[in-house]
């Protein structure tokens, strides 16, 4: 596994020009070289789950697959490398994205997708960026990528996966309503876990929780 971003620079320290991968096979080759085996398997699971959810909700399955493949493309780079990229390359870094090293890879992943792999679709790029913290007023596409990361079948807990899928099934006749209920459960569980471990809660997590609370209340009126 090679996780040194400087390998893509020439001897003068400048970023080397390279054609963006154009096929799934090329993306998989790069990911296999830059992710751990477990993270690579997880990535394949997210790709699969994202496409399944996209089909369920009438969204673009090909785009969902690409977002799923690339959502963790920067996950296995060192914290120092990620922080350096956040400070020098990534545009519009929010302070919330710097609070926890575990979320560094999302904005850097968006940067890689855009600059290294030539992804121009803003919906894909945004879904990659917000797959860790989420955001208020997420689109349906962003929601399915967020959920796919949580419930893919290859590495995630079966019990949690079944819990979320049950919520989606219970609302299958109500359009995209189930996505909000499923996300609400995800954020509730995240907050409970952070409180239990006496860890800091990112302000955006509270904002998204409050937004989803209002969304789900609207559905149950």
C-alpha positions as CSV (number, residue, x, y, z in Angstrom):
1,X,0.0,0.0,0.0
2,X,1.4,3.4,-1.0
3,X,-0.1,6.4,0.8
4,X,2.5,9.0,0.0
5,X,0.9,11.8,-1.9
6,X,4.3,13.3,-2.8
7,X,4.8,10.3,-5.1
8,X,2.6,12.3,-7.5
9,X,5.1,15.2,-7.6
10,X,8.1,15.6,-9.8
11,X,11.6,16.2,-8.5
12,X,11.0,19.9,-8.1
13,X,8.1,19.2,-5.7
14,X,5.6,20.3,-8.2
15,X,2.5,18.2,-8.9
16,X,3.1,15.9,-11.8
17,X,0.5,16.0,-14.6
18,X,-1.3,12.7,-15.1
19,X,-4.4,11.6,-17.0
20,X,-7.4,11.0,-14.7
21,X,-8.5,7.4,-14.5
22,X,-11.5,6.9,-16.8
23,X,-12.6,3.5,-15.9
24,X,-13.7,1.6,-12.8
25,X,-10.7,-0.7,-13.2
26,X,-8.3,2.2,-13.1
27,X,-9.9,3.6,-10.0
28,X,-9.8,0.2,-8.4
29,X,-6.1,-0.2,-9.2
30,X,-5.3,3.2,-7.6
31,X,-7.5,2.5,-4.5
32,X,-6.0,-1.0,-4.0
33,X,-2.5,0.6,-4.0
34,X,-3.5,3.4,-1.6
35,X,-5.9,1.8,0.9
36,X,-5.5,-1.0,3.4
37,X,-7.1,-4.3,2.5
38,X,-10.0,-3.7,5.0
39,X,-10.6,-0.2,3.8
40,X,-10.6,-1.4,0.2
41,X,-13.2,-4.1,1.0
42,X,-15.3,-1.5,2.8
43,X,-15.0,0.8,-0.3
44,X,-16.4,-2.0,-2.5
45,X,-19.2,-2.5,-0.1
46,X,-20.1,1.2,-0.1
47,X,-20.0,1.2,-3.9
48,X,-22.4,-1.7,-4.0
49,X,-24.7,-0.3,-1.3
50,X,-24.8,3.2,-2.8
51,X,-25.9,1.8,-6.2
52,X,-28.6,-0.3,-4.5
53,X,-29.9,2.8,-2.6
54,X,-29.7,4.9,-5.7
55,X,-31.8,2.4,-7.6
56,X,-34.3,2.2,-4.7
57,X,-34.8,6.0,-4.7
58,X,-34.7,6.6,-8.5
59,X,-31.2,8.3,-8.5
60,X,-28.3,7.8,-10.8
61,X,-26.7,4.5,-10.0
62,X,-23.5,5.1,-12.0
63,X,-22.9,8.4,-10.1
64,X,-23.6,6.7,-6.8
65,X,-21.1,4.0,-7.6
66,X,-18.4,6.5,-8.3
67,X,-19.1,8.4,-5.1
68,X,-19.1,5.2,-3.2
69,X,-15.7,4.2,-4.7
70,X,-14.1,7.5,-4.0
71,X,-15.6,8.5,-0.7
72,X,-12.6,7.1,1.3
73,X,-9.9,7.6,-1.3
74,X,-7.9,9.7,1.1
75,X,-8.6,7.7,4.2
76,X,-5.3,6.0,4.6
77,X,-3.0,8.9,4.1
78,X,-1.2,10.1,7.3
79,X,-2.8,12.8,9.5
80,X,0.1,15.0,8.8
81,X,-0.3,14.7,5.0
82,X,-4.0,15.3,5.2
83,X,-3.6,18.3,7.4
84,X,-1.0,19.7,5.1
85,X,-3.3,19.3,2.1
86,X,-6.2,20.8,4.0
87,X,-4.1,23.9,4.8
88,X,-2.5,24.3,1.4
89,X,-4.7,22.8,-1.3
90,X,-8.3,22.3,-0.2
91,X,-10.7,25.3,-0.7
92,X,-13.1,26.6,1.9
93,X,-12.2,24.4,4.8
94,X,-14.7,24.8,7.6
95,X,-13.4,24.8,11.2
96,X,-15.7,21.8,11.9
97,X,-13.6,19.8,9.4
98,X,-10.5,20.4,11.4
99,X,-11.9,19.4,14.9
100,X,-11.2,15.7,14.5
101,X,-8.5,14.0,12.5
102,X,-11.0,11.2,11.6
103,X,-12.9,13.6,9.4
104,X,-9.8,15.1,7.6
105,X,-10.1,12.6,4.7
106,X,-13.5,13.8,3.5
107,X,-12.5,17.3,2.2
108,X,-9.2,15.9,1.0
109,X,-11.1,13.1,-0.7
110,X,-13.2,15.7,-2.5
111,X,-10.0,17.4,-3.6
112,X,-8.5,14.2,-4.9
113,X,-11.7,13.3,-6.7
114,X,-11.7,16.7,-8.5
115,X,-8.0,17.2,-9.1
116,X,-6.6,13.7,-9.4
117,X,-9.5,11.8,-10.9
118,X,-11.1,14.6,-12.9
119,X,-14.6,14.3,-11.3
120,X,-16.5,17.4,-12.2
121,X,-20.0,16.5,-11.1
122,X,-20.7,18.7,-8.0
123,X,-23.2,16.2,-6.6
124,X,-20.6,13.5,-6.4
125,X,-18.0,15.9,-5.0
126,X,-20.4,17.2,-2.3
127,X,-21.4,13.7,-1.3
128,X,-17.8,12.7,-0.8
129,X,-17.1,15.8,1.3
130,X,-20.1,15.5,3.6
131,X,-20.1,11.7,4.1
132,X,-18.5,12.0,7.6
133,X,-20.1,15.0,9.2
134,X,-23.2,15.4,7.0
135,X,-24.7,18.8,6.6
136,X,-28.0,20.6,7.0
137,X,-30.3,20.3,3.9
138,X,-28.5,17.3,2.5
139,X,-29.7,16.2,-1.0
140,X,-31.1,12.7,-1.5
141,X,-27.9,11.8,-3.3
142,X,-25.8,13.0,-0.4
143,X,-28.0,11.1,2.0
144,X,-27.6,7.7,0.2
145,X,-23.8,8.0,0.2
146,X,-23.8,8.9,3.9
147,X,-26.0,5.9,4.6
148,X,-24.1,3.5,2.3
149,X,-21.0,4.2,4.3
150,X,-22.8,3.2,7.5
151,X,-24.6,0.1,6.3
152,X,-22.6,-1.6,3.5
153,X,-22.7,-5.3,3.9
154,X,-19.0,-6.3,3.6
155,X,-17.6,-4.8,6.8
156,X,-20.4,-3.1,8.8
157,X,-22.3,-4.7,11.7
158,X,-25.2,-6.8,10.4
159,X,-27.4,-5.8,13.4
160,X,-27.0,-2.0,12.7
161,X,-27.4,-2.6,8.9
162,X,-30.6,-4.5,9.4
163,X,-31.9,-1.8,11.8
164,X,-31.4,1.0,9.2
165,X,-32.8,-1.2,6.3
166,X,-35.9,-1.9,8.3
167,X,-36.5,1.8,8.7
168,X,-36.1,2.3,5.0
169,X,-38.5,-0.5,4.3
170,X,-41.1,0.8,6.7
171,X,-41.2,4.0,4.6
172,X,-40.7,2.6,1.2
173,X,-44.1,3.8,0.0
174,X,-43.4,7.4,1.1
175,X,-40.7,8.5,-1.3
176,X,-37.5,9.7,0.3
177,X,-39.0,10.0,3.8
178,X,-37.2,6.9,4.9
179,X,-33.8,8.5,4.2
180,X,-34.5,11.2,6.8
181,X,-35.7,8.7,9.4
182,X,-32.7,6.5,8.8
183,X,-30.3,9.4,9.0
184,X,-32.0,10.6,12.2
185,X,-31.3,7.2,13.8
186,X,-27.6,7.4,12.6
187,X,-27.1,10.8,14.2
188,X,-28.9,9.8,17.4
189,X,-26.6,6.8,17.8
190,X,-23.5,8.9,17.0
191,X,-24.4,11.5,19.7
192,X,-25.2,8.8,22.3
193,X,-21.9,7.1,21.6
194,X,-19.9,10.4,21.9
195,X,-21.7,11.2,25.2
196,X,-21.1,7.8,26.5
197,X,-17.4,8.0,25.8
198,X,-17.2,11.6,27.0
199,X,-16.0,12.9,23.7
200,X,-16.6,16.3,22.1
201,X,-19.5,16.7,19.8
202,X,-18.9,18.7,16.6
203,X,-21.3,21.6,16.4
204,X,-22.4,20.6,12.9
205,X,-23.5,17.2,14.3
206,X,-25.9,19.0,16.6
207,X,-27.1,21.2,13.7
208,X,-27.8,18.2,11.5
209,X,-29.5,16.4,14.3
210,X,-31.8,19.4,15.0
211,X,-32.6,19.6,11.3
212,X,-33.4,16.0,11.0
213,X,-35.5,16.2,14.1
214,X,-37.6,18.9,12.5
215,X,-37.8,16.9,9.2
216,X,-39.0,13.7,10.9
217,X,-41.5,15.7,13.0
218,X,-43.0,17.1,9.8
219,X,-43.6,13.6,8.5
220,X,-45.4,12.4,11.7
221,X,-47.8,15.4,12.1
